[in-house]
């Protein structure tokens, strides 16, 4: 099924912001000199931003390169296909392009395409099957890009700090006169798990392995969410219908304000109406040969103990409770391999009873509390661990 993930943005005439926006961009084009061209200002940002600007996102969750593909919506032909190499890893980038005014446009945004070495679902007329080679096949005036990119999938590789691929699509209605200035969020093609180990045993424990089941081995480049909107209950109890990327952004901001709120996910809801590649195989996936030492806790209060953190990333997945259904609630479990203080290897299995979907950009904090006679696991969906700068990442 062809995904419907297009968002309409209200045009903002922003002549008073032009000097500032131009100064922010290192690869901007000159302003148009005639009425057949206008300026499109793209403020491209990751959904997760630092909390109070005190903690930086890890570099692999930032953008090291950006590609902008703009289509004339009427006929689907390419107006722009531009690649921008960034100076270091950035969570935000402003780009200025000259475009044709007075028409609807589709804007495709991609980050970190260099991390995708092999693509599937499309045929690339090139000596290799990289994502960059696919993009380079589409020049100005060509058609067919949207259908091709929606079919594209790949096997993500999040190892060794590889920059995580990201994507999004927007639809704008460009005015007949004036320019367009908008913020466009780009979505991480990965789910993020942060394990917070707290050891209340008599001595240090070594974590040997962590796996989650069942996880897909392939991911679509573009999100295949069926309904382009999500409902959001505002503070005054009114219901807003938000484009799903804006919904992700709002929920992300809220979770950063309340990082320990375990009820937030069920309160806000889950994105479940999405597809993964038909060829994807779902198997237990995770980290092996970790040899992560978790020292004995310094604080007797479990809520005050900082613990030892370990973060890993997994592909978007869909392990349905009812396999015969197309969409619905999902279930996942974790297997943990440990070597205890007596040098004995042990394995523990835990069901995530409140992790009901693994759509892209999902964040989950997993508290793993180790006692002498038991291990307790508590999952906080939508959340991220808050670290003060001295603790590092």
C-alpha positions as a Python dict, from the first residue, in 0.01 Angstrom:
ca = {
    (1, 'X'): (0, 0, 0),
    (2, 'X'): (137, 338, -92),
    (3, 'X'): (192, 544, 224),
    (4, 'X'): (6, 866, 282),
    (5, 'X'): (235, 1076, 495),
    (6, 'X'): (201, 1423, 352),
    (7, 'X'): (156, 1731, 562),
    (8, 'X'): (22, 2072, 460),
    (9, 'X'): (191, 2373, 617),
    (10, 'X'): (44, 2720, 641),
    (11, 'X'): (255, 2971, 454),
    (12, 'X'): (433, 3235, 657),
    (13, 'X'): (554, 3549, 484),
    (14, 'X'): (876, 3621, 662),
    (15, 'X'): (1050, 3910, 494),
    (16, 'X'): (1157, 4050, 830),
    (17, 'X'): (1352, 3731, 908),
    (18, 'X'): (1545, 3710, 583),
    (19, 'X'): (1875, 3868, 696),
    (20, 'X'): (1893, 3636, 996),
    (21, 'X'): (1805, 3324, 803),
    (22, 'X'): (2061, 3393, 532),
    (23, 'X'): (2327, 3438, 796),
    (24, 'X'): (2245, 3095, 942),
    (25, 'X'): (2299, 2910, 616),
    (26, 'X'): (2638, 2817, 482),
    (27, 'X'): (2509, 2689, 146),
    (28, 'X'): (2239, 2937, 52),
    (29, 'X'): (2156, 3067, -295),
    (30, 'X'): (2121, 3434, -382),
    (31, 'X'): (1775, 3588, -361),
    (32, 'X'): (1570, 3588, -681),
    (33, 'X'): (1579, 3891, -911),
    (34, 'X'): (1256, 3825, -1100),
    (35, 'X'): (899, 3720, -1034),
    (36, 'X'): (947, 3366, -1168),
    (37, 'X'): (1157, 3267, -866),
    (38, 'X'): (1112, 3292, -491),
    (39, 'X'): (1305, 3194, -179),
    (40, 'X'): (1235, 2878, 20),
    (41, 'X'): (1392, 2877, 366),
    (42, 'X'): (1420, 2530, 516),
    (43, 'X'): (1499, 2512, 886),
    (44, 'X'): (1572, 2139, 915),
    (45, 'X'): (1591, 1996, 1268),
    (46, 'X'): (1599, 1663, 1445),
    (47, 'X'): (1294, 1587, 1660),
    (48, 'X'): (1498, 1544, 1978),
    (49, 'X'): (1657, 1864, 2098),
    (50, 'X'): (1876, 1914, 2403),
    (51, 'X'): (1697, 1979, 2728),
    (52, 'X'): (1757, 2340, 2835),
    (53, 'X'): (2063, 2330, 2609),
    (54, 'X'): (2261, 2157, 2885),
    (55, 'X'): (2301, 1812, 2732),
    (56, 'X'): (2411, 1743, 2378),
    (57, 'X'): (2262, 1475, 2158),
    (58, 'X'): (2517, 1208, 2067),
    (59, 'X'): (2673, 1272, 1728),
    (60, 'X'): (2518, 963, 1569),
    (61, 'X'): (2170, 1113, 1632),
    (62, 'X'): (2263, 1438, 1457),
    (63, 'X'): (2293, 1523, 1088),
    (64, 'X'): (2631, 1497, 919),
    (65, 'X'): (2481, 1544, 575),
    (66, 'X'): (2144, 1658, 443),
    (67, 'X'): (1973, 1596, 110),
    (68, 'X'): (1675, 1801, -6),
    (69, 'X'): (1459, 1674, -293),
    (70, 'X'): (1177, 1907, -400),
    (71, 'X'): (907, 1794, -641),
    (72, 'X'): (650, 1995, -833),
    (73, 'X'): (339, 1835, -679),
    (74, 'X'): (132, 1870, -997),
    (75, 'X'): (342, 1636, -1210),
    (76, 'X'): (589, 1487, -961),
    (77, 'X'): (898, 1609, -1146),
    (78, 'X'): (1216, 1708, -965),
    (79, 'X'): (1273, 2077, -904),
    (80, 'X'): (1575, 2037, -675),
    (81, 'X'): (1793, 1744, -570),
    (82, 'X'): (2063, 1894, -351),
    (83, 'X'): (2314, 1731, -116),
    (84, 'X'): (2477, 1930, 164),
    (85, 'X'): (2780, 1807, 358),
    (86, 'X'): (2775, 1964, 703),
    (87, 'X'): (3065, 2081, 915),
    (88, 'X'): (3053, 1826, 1193),
    (89, 'X'): (2738, 1676, 1340),
    (90, 'X'): (2447, 1920, 1368),
    (91, 'X'): (2096, 1899, 1516),
    (92, 'X'): (1974, 2190, 1305),
    (93, 'X'): (2052, 2329, 961),
    (94, 'X'): (1905, 2617, 761),
    (95, 'X'): (1908, 2598, 380),
    (96, 'X'): (1793, 2857, 127),
    (97, 'X'): (1682, 2754, -222),
    (98, 'X'): (1535, 2940, -519),
    (99, 'X'): (1209, 2781, -630),
    (100, 'X'): (913, 2838, -860),
    (101, 'X'): (635, 3023, -673),
    (102, 'X'): (256, 2978, -683),
    (103, 'X'): (236, 2597, -672),
    (104, 'X'): (217, 2300, -439),
    (105, 'X'): (543, 2124, -364),
    (106, 'X'): (653, 1802, -199),
    (107, 'X'): (968, 1828, 8),
    (108, 'X'): (1167, 1512, 85),
    (109, 'X'): (1437, 1544, 350),
    (110, 'X'): (1713, 1293, 423),
    (111, 'X'): (2011, 1290, 657),
    (112, 'X'): (2318, 1068, 680),
    (113, 'X'): (2259, 884, 353),
    (114, 'X'): (2623, 776, 356),
    (115, 'X'): (2536, 524, 630),
    (116, 'X'): (2323, 323, 384),
    (117, 'X'): (2563, 109, 182),
    (118, 'X'): (2308, -114, 8),
    (119, 'X'): (1946, -48, -84),
    (120, 'X'): (1669, -285, -190),
    (121, 'X'): (1331, -242, -354),
    (122, 'X'): (1460, -36, -647),
    (123, 'X'): (1700, -86, -935),
    (124, 'X'): (1988, 158, -953),
    (125, 'X'): (2153, 214, -1290),
    (126, 'X'): (2494, 233, -1133),
    (127, 'X'): (2785, 11, -1043),
    (128, 'X'): (2673, 9, -680),
    (129, 'X'): (2350, 0, -481),
    (130, 'X'): (2422, 279, -234),
    (131, 'X'): (2156, 527, -133),
    (132, 'X'): (2365, 808, -277),
    (133, 'X'): (2377, 631, -614),
    (134, 'X'): (1998, 605, -608),
    (135, 'X'): (1958, 977, -537),
    (136, 'X'): (2204, 1070, -811),
    (137, 'X'): (1978, 901, -1068),
    (138, 'X'): (1720, 1180, -1031),
    (139, 'X'): (1806, 1513, -1188),
    (140, 'X'): (1599, 1825, -1248),
    (141, 'X'): (1284, 1759, -1451),
    (142, 'X'): (1279, 1383, -1398),
    (143, 'X'): (969, 1200, -1273),
    (144, 'X'): (918, 881, -1074),
    (145, 'X'): (1114, 978, -764),
    (146, 'X'): (828, 955, -513),
    (147, 'X'): (716, 605, -613),
    (148, 'X'): (1073, 477, -616),
    (149, 'X'): (1179, 623, -282),
    (150, 'X'): (865, 489, -113),
    (151, 'X'): (960, 134, -219),
    (152, 'X'): (1318, 162, -98),
    (153, 'X'): (1433, -33, 209),
    (154, 'X'): (1766, -129, 364),
    (155, 'X'): (1929, -319, 652),
    (156, 'X'): (2029, -58, 912),
    (157, 'X'): (2375, -68, 1067),
    (158, 'X'): (2390, 125, 1393),
    (159, 'X'): (2728, -12, 1502),
    (160, 'X'): (3045, 185, 1570),
    (161, 'X'): (2862, 514, 1610),
    (162, 'X'): (2744, 525, 1249),
    (163, 'X'): (2528, 833, 1187),
    (164, 'X'): (2166, 717, 1191),
    (165, 'X'): (1975, 767, 863),
    (166, 'X'): (1675, 1001, 885),
    (167, 'X'): (1391, 1101, 656),
    (168, 'X'): (1067, 1297, 630),
    (169, 'X'): (823, 1431, 372),
    (170, 'X'): (617, 1750, 374),
    (171, 'X'): (377, 1919, 137),
    (172, 'X'): (364, 2297, 115),
    (173, 'X'): (150, 2541, -78),
    (174, 'X'): (391, 2805, -203),
    (175, 'X'): (240, 3156, -240),
    (176, 'X'): (216, 3350, -561),
    (177, 'X'): (409, 3636, -404),
    (178, 'X'): (656, 3640, -119),
    (179, 'X'): (880, 3373, 23),
    (180, 'X'): (833, 3065, 242),
    (181, 'X'): (995, 3011, 581),
    (182, 'X'): (926, 2689, 774),
    (183, 'X'): (1068, 2441, 1023),
    (184, 'X'): (1079, 2083, 899),
    (185, 'X'): (1158, 1795, 1136),
    (186, 'X'): (1348, 1490, 1024),
    (187, 'X'): (1276, 1149, 1177),
    (188, 'X'): (1535, 898, 1295),
    (189, 'X'): (1501, 558, 1122),
    (190, 'X'): (1573, 370, 1442),
    (191, 'X'): (1435, 293, 1785),
    (192, 'X'): (1646, 379, 2087),
    (193, 'X'): (1686, 175, 2406),
    (194, 'X'): (1871, 316, 2706),
    (195, 'X'): (1936, 55, 2975),
    (196, 'X'): (1992, 192, 3324),
    (197, 'X'): (2156, -82, 3532),
    (198, 'X'): (2138, -52, 3912),
    (199, 'X'): (2326, -318, 4106),
    (200, 'X'): (2219, -387, 4465),
    (201, 'X'): (2400, -720, 4487),
    (202, 'X'): (2704, -780, 4706),
    (203, 'X'): (2959, -705, 4433),
    (204, 'X'): (3004, -598, 4071),
    (205, 'X'): (2808, -773, 3796),
    (206, 'X'): (2906, -805, 3428),
    (207, 'X'): (2644, -767, 3156),
    (208, 'X'): (2736, -1000, 2870),
    (209, 'X'): (2445, -957, 2630),
    (210, 'X'): (2112, -782, 2572),
    (211, 'X'): (1860, -882, 2307),
    (212, 'X'): (1505, -777, 2222),
    (213, 'X'): (1264, -994, 2027),
    (214, 'X'): (1136, -996, 1770),
    (215, 'X'): (1307, -723, 1567),
    (216, 'X'): (1292, -666, 1190),
    (217, 'X'): (1616, -680, 995),
    (218, 'X'): (1505, -432, 723),
    (219, 'X'): (1355, -81, 738),
    (220, 'X'): (1180, 136, 482),
    (221, 'X'): (1364, 460, 412),
    (222, 'X'): (1034, 649, 424),
    (223, 'X'): (784, 589, 704),
    (224, 'X'): (491, 380, 584),
    (225, 'X'): (237, 520, 829),
    (226, 'X'): (-115, 494, 691),
    (227, 'X'): (-299, 780, 863),
    (228, 'X'): (-100, 1103, 828),
    (229, 'X'): (-237, 1248, 1154),
    (230, 'X'): (-254, 1169, 1526),
    (231, 'X'): (-485, 1305, 1795),
    (232, 'X'): (-338, 1506, 2083),
    (233, 'X'): (-528, 1613, 2396),
    (234, 'X'): (-426, 1966, 2490),
    (235, 'X'): (-407, 2106, 2845),
    (236, 'X'): (-757, 2251, 2813),
    (237, 'X'): (-884, 1903, 2710),
    (238, 'X'): (-941, 2013, 2351),
    (239, 'X'): (-839, 1764, 2082),
    (240, 'X'): (-587, 1863, 1817),
    (241, 'X'): (-536, 1671, 1494),
    (242, 'X'): (-161, 1682, 1432),
    (243, 'X'): (54, 1569, 1143),
    (244, 'X'): (229, 1262, 1279),
    (245, 'X'): (576, 1419, 1271),
    (246, 'X'): (448, 1721, 1464),
    (247, 'X'): (285, 1476, 1707),
    (248, 'X'): (619, 1298, 1756),
    (249, 'X'): (786, 1632, 1822),
    (250, 'X'): (524, 1738, 2077),
    (251, 'X'): (538, 1405, 2261),
    (252, 'X'): (919, 1418, 2259),
    (253, 'X'): (917, 1764, 2415),
    (254, 'X'): (665, 1651, 2676),
    (255, 'X'): (866, 1342, 2767),
    (256, 'X'): (1174, 1557, 2822),
    (257, 'X'): (976, 1769, 3067),
    (258, 'X'): (855, 1455, 3250),
    (259, 'X'): (1124, 1189, 3189),
    (260, 'X'): (1005, 954, 3467),
    (261, 'X'): (635, 958, 3370),
    (262, 'X'): (550, 595, 3292),
    (263, 'X'): (189, 682, 3204),
    (264, 'X'): (272, 926, 2925),
    (265, 'X'): (284, 669, 2645),
    (266, 'X'): (-62, 528, 2714),
    (267, 'X'): (-195, 879, 2772),
    (268, 'X'): (-72, 1003, 2435),
    (269, 'X'): (-124, 683, 2241),
    (270, 'X'): (88, 470, 2014),
    (271, 'X'): (162, 482, 1644),
    (272, 'X'): (57, 136, 1526),
    (273, 'X'): (-75, 190, 1172),
    (274, 'X'): (251, 141, 986),
    (275, 'X'): (410, -121, 764),
    (276, 'X'): (755, -275, 756),
    (277, 'X'): (903, -439, 443),
    (278, 'X'): (731, -765, 351),
    (279, 'X'): (1072, -928, 317),
    (280, 'X'): (1177, -831, 670),
    (281, 'X'): (1265, -1119, 901),
    (282, 'X'): (1189, -1061, 1270),
    (283, 'X'): (1432, -1229, 1510),
    (284, 'X'): (1590, -1161, 1851),
    (285, 'X'): (1837, -878, 1799),
    (286, 'X'): (2071, -690, 2029),
    (287, 'X'): (2419, -661, 2166),
    (288, 'X'): (2657, -949, 2241),
    (289, 'X'): (2999, -975, 2404),
    (290, 'X'): (2934, -652, 2595),
    (291, 'X'): (3149, -717, 2903),
    (292, 'X'): (2981, -418, 3067),
    (293, 'X'): (3080, -396, 3433),
    (294, 'X'): (2809, -269, 3668),
    (295, 'X'): (2962, -179, 4006),
    (296, 'X'): (2780, -220, 4335),
    (297, 'X'): (2541, 68, 4401),
    (298, 'X'): (2668, 360, 4606),
    (299, 'X'): (2321, 467, 4717),
    (300, 'X'): (2075, 250, 4907),
    (301, 'X'): (1782, 445, 4758),
    (302, 'X'): (1698, 293, 4421),
    (303, 'X'): (1552, 623, 4299),
    (304, 'X'): (1869, 814, 4383),
    (305, 'X'): (2115, 564, 4243),
    (306, 'X'): (2254, 688, 3910),
    (307, 'X'): (2335, 343, 3779),
    (308, 'X'): (2535, 241, 3473),
    (309, 'X'): (2398, 340, 3134),
    (310, 'X'): (2411, 154, 2806),
    (311, 'X'): (2237, 272, 2488),
    (312, 'X'): (2170, 76, 2171),
    (313, 'X'): (1954, 115, 1861),
    (314, 'X'): (1725, -128, 1681),
    (315, 'X'): (1525, -109, 1358),
    (316, 'X'): (1160, -15, 1345),
    (317, 'X'): (960, -336, 1398),
    (318, 'X'): (606, -475, 1422),
    (319, 'X'): (562, -791, 1630),
    (320, 'X'): (183, -811, 1656),
    (321, 'X'): (3, -982, 1944),
    (322, 'X'): (-255, -1095, 1688),
    (323, 'X'): (-47, -1205, 1387),
    (324, 'X'): (-353, -1227, 1163),
    (325, 'X'): (-425, -856, 1207),
    (326, 'X'): (-264, -591, 986),
    (327, 'X'): (-220, -333, 1262),
    (328, 'X'): (-261, -337, 1637),
    (329, 'X'): (-91, -373, 1971),
    (330, 'X'): (253, -533, 1971),
    (331, 'X'): (461, -722, 2226),
    (332, 'X'): (834, -744, 2290),
    (333, 'X'): (1060, -913, 2540),
    (334, 'X'): (1420, -879, 2648),
    (335, 'X'): (1681, -1143, 2726),
    (336, 'X'): (1966, -1041, 2954),
    (337, 'X'): (2290, -1236, 2997),
    (338, 'X'): (2490, -1171, 3316),
    (339, 'X'): (2796, -1292, 3499),
    (340, 'X'): (2734, -1244, 3870),
    (341, 'X'): (2974, -1173, 4156),
    (342, 'X'): (3035, -1549, 4194),
    (343, 'X'): (3147, -1574, 3829),
    (344, 'X'): (2833, -1766, 3738),
    (345, 'X'): (2662, -1694, 3405),
    (346, 'X'): (2286, -1641, 3420),
    (347, 'X'): (2014, -1553, 3172),
    (348, 'X'): (1693, -1361, 3242),
    (349, 'X'): (1386, -1310, 3023),
    (350, 'X'): (1146, -1020, 3067),
    (351, 'X'): (829, -922, 2884),
    (352, 'X'): (780, -552, 2813),
    (353, 'X'): (419, -517, 2921),
    (354, 'X'): (398, -146, 2834),
    (355, 'X'): (595, -127, 2508),
    (356, 'X'): (307, -155, 2263),
    (357, 'X'): (475, -54, 1936),
    (358, 'X'): (821, 4, 1790),
    (359, 'X'): (763, 274, 1530),
    (360, 'X'): (1070, 467, 1417),
    (361, 'X'): (1207, 730, 1655),
    (362, 'X'): (1065, 545, 1959),
    (363, 'X'): (1269, 603, 2275),
    (364, 'X'): (1252, 376, 2579),
    (365, 'X'): (1437, 381, 2909),
    (366, 'X'): (1473, 37, 3068),
    (367, 'X'): (1551, 31, 3440),
    (368, 'X'): (1724, -298, 3522),
    (369, 'X'): (1755, -335, 3900),
    (370, 'X'): (1962, -628, 4020),
    (371, 'X'): (1908, -770, 4369),
    (372, 'X'): (2057, -1082, 4530),
    (373, 'X'): (1754, -1297, 4454),
    (374, 'X'): (1589, -1125, 4159),
    (375, 'X'): (1621, -881, 3872),
    (376, 'X'): (1347, -622, 3825),
    (377, 'X'): (1285, -455, 3488),
    (378, 'X'): (1080, -139, 3445),
    (379, 'X'): (1020, 26, 3106),
    (380, 'X'): (949, 396, 3054),
    (381, 'X'): (836, 439, 2691),
    (382, 'X'): (883, 772, 2511),
    (383, 'X'): (1146, 871, 2767),
    (384, 'X'): (1517, 944, 2759),
    (385, 'X'): (1771, 948, 3041),
    (386, 'X'): (1857, 1296, 3163),
    (387, 'X'): (2229, 1333, 3219),
    (388, 'X'): (2411, 1623, 3369),
    (389, 'X'): (2719, 1715, 3162),
    (390, 'X'): (2970, 1570, 3409),
    (391, 'X'): (2830, 1219, 3359),
    (392, 'X'): (2893, 1222, 2985),
    (393, 'X'): (2706, 1005, 2737),
}
